[in-house]
């Protein structure tokens, strides 16, 4: 053990016994016992009240200061016939303690601790011989905890046995200490997971019976030997080195005189708090809680502030000593050169069972050893099939998941719509209009932007004619009106998308108004105008012919305006279509 470690132990021991022999500057009337019920866990722990042991392989020193404020830890009142307690006055209304805490963790199994309570402030109303006093030193507490099994910071559960002793600093009748020494054997169960800590404690406190001031013992006015139970839970960082937050519960009950678990002789407190470690050596913690039941010293509220120095010493690493290689073993694999088939090559983690001192061969370096590799000279993948183990996957040129040997279209991906009849091929759509051939009633004609309403995949062609809206001209002229242009664009689209329409005839018709000769001439000029416009839109002249029919082919009654408008029409008749 290092010299500094021994010095820490000596200083810690001197401090413990010097505080145990200190004389308090405090005096009260009445029979005395310690009113403070809060007992801080050893400095450096991630808890406030319920111990979670902290061990170290060598020596680890921690020290800290705990401030504990309690509200109304001692009140007097009367109990009505129905059991309701009526408070009359707070003998101790405000109480502030400071606890000087030190701890030593050593030999990876033992934790020693010292806690010195100091009353810093107290006020209230004197009654029954009890008078709130001035600052004073309480009974020092010495503790030891021994790890029997498991590690509380690493294992799910650990078993720890210990003892705590309170040394009376003065035999007076104050309420910061007892007249006699107190002694408590204890059991601590604790464990830790990745981000979770827990601990549970059980303790039997041997304590001389004492009562409050001038009141007779009984009716909750006295204390004696007690059973203490505690539970703590905490969420932490994965390494348990930065923070912890969670609840703690402390419970005690007097077990002498048949008063066990009686409300007047039982105390229960719940805390919620958290610790944070900064600069790797300092800890700060804040907690608050509530008290219940009526045993003397139980406050209705408590606030705790802790500051501590707790350096987490690194565990020493044992130096690795490399043994000298045996004589005649150049590759240092433990096989002497005279017996080593590969004297200059270490056999590694996978020695060859056939050649002593040699590594198991893997010529292609794919991780599959040659004696298991179906393709030992070609890098490949592992496979449960021994005939394919270590071999590369078969080719798939178009990357569609269908191997070339099974792919009817090895250079064309199957896409989102594969052909069910031809593996690896896309579903056919010869005219590219988005309607597959097996559903397309015009597989060689693009349906265009204005498809036929009842013939799937077909353009608007009815009775071998492209069906479009009426074409309008200026009155008695062959000049196109602007509203005719979108209609003619539809004709251009149908012709461009369907090159199999080899030729159409542009037929112009007139109504019966005017002479037959005039109407025939006008209809021919209008058909010619449409042909010329289509040629300007890059429609081949060879695919077009025009014809005017005048008033010779009416399709409606010329005696009405509606009928004459219907007869004034331009039609696009398919006269030739290439067959595939």
C-alpha positions, 0 to 999 in steps of 0.5 A: 500500500502506498505511503499516501494511502496510509497517511489518509487512514491515519488522518481519518482515524484521528479525525473520527476519535477527536470528534467522538471526544468533543464537548458540545456547547448545548444544554437543555432540560429533560431526559435527552436523546437524539432527535435527528433521524436522518443518517447520511450515507457514506460520502461518495455514494450515489444515495442520500440515506439508503446505502449503496456500497462503494468498494475499491481494490486498494484505497479510495478516500471520500469526504463531504458536507451534508446540510439537512433542513427539517420542518417540525420534527417535534410537535406537541398536541392532543389526540381526540377520542376518534384518534385525530391528532390536534397540533398545539405547538411546534416545540422544534419548528425549524432545524438545520444540521450539518454532517461532516462525512468521511469514507474509506473504501479498501481491499475491494471488500471493506468500506469504513465511514465516519459521520459527525452531526452538528446542529447549526440552527434550531427554533420553536416554542419551549414546552414540557421541559424541552427548549430549542437550543443553540448550535451543538455537536451530536453523536459521531457515527462510525460504520463498517460494511463488508462485501460477502458476495457480488459487486453492488456496482456491476452485478444484479445483486450483492450481499453486504453485512455491516455495523454502525456505532454512535458514540455519545459525546456527552451525558447531558439531556440535550436532543442532539445526542443520546445518553448512551452508545447506540449499536446497529448490525445491518444487512445491505442488498444492492445491485447495478445494471447498465443504467440502473442502481438499487439497494435495500437495507435492514438494520436493528438499532439497539438504543436505551429507552428515553422520553421527551422532557418532563412527560411520562413515557408512553403515548408516543413521547418516548424512543427505544430500540428500533427496526430500520428498513430502507429502499433506494432506486436510481437511474444513472449513466451507463458507467455510474460515474456522472449522475444518479437520480431517483427515490429513497424510502426510510422506515423505522418503528420502535420494537420494545414495549409492544409498540411495533408499527404503532403510529405514535412509535413509527416513522416513514420518510420519502425522498426524491433527489439526484447527484451530479459529478463534475471535474471528475472528483466533486459531487453535488446532490439535492433531495427533498421529501416528506415525512409521515406518522408520529414518532419523535424526530419525524418532520413533515418535510425535509430538504438535503444538500450534499457536497463531496470530494470523491475521486474515482481512482483508476484500478491498477493494471497488472503489467503484462509479462511476456515469457521468453520464447522456448528455444528453437521456436522462431515463430513463437507459436509454441511448436518447436522448429524441429516439429513445425511444418511452418517454422517462420509462420505462426499457426494463429488462432486456427491451426492446420490439423494436417500440418503442425505449426501451420495456419489453416490455409485459405488461399483466396482469403475469403474467410472460408478455409480451403478444406471447406471452400468449393472455390478455393482460388476465387473469393466468395461467400459462405453458404450452407450448400457445400457445393457453393460454400466460398464461391461467388454468386452466379451472374445477373447482368441486368441486376433484376434478381433473376440469374442469367441462366434463368433470365429470358431477358438477361440484359433488360431488368424485369422492372416493377412489372415483370412478365409472368410468362417470361422470367426476368423480362418486363411486361410488354407494351409495344406502343409505349402508352402504359397499357400492357399488350395483354390488356391493350385492344390497340397494342400498336396504336398509342392511346394518346392524351384523349383515349377511346372511352371504351376501347382500352389502350386505343386512341379516339378513332371510331369507324376508322376516323380520328374523332375530334371536336369541330374545326371552325373557320371564318365565315365564307373563308378558308382561314382557321379560327384560333379555337380550332388550333387545340383541336388540330393539335390533338390530330397531330398528337394521334399521328405522332404517337401512332406511326402505323396510321400511314395516311388520313384523308381530310374531308371538309363538308358544307351546309346547303346555304349558297350554290352547290359550286360555291360550297364545293369550292369552299370545302375543298379550300378548307380541307387544303388549309387543314392539310397545309397546317398539319404539314407545318407541324411536321406531319409528312405530306405523304401521310395526308390527302384532302377532299371537299364534298360541299353540301353533298353528304349532309348528316343533319337537317339543313332546314335548322341552324343546329343541323346546318352547324353539324353539316359544316364539319371536317373529318379525319378518315384513316385510309391506310394503316400499316399492318404488323 
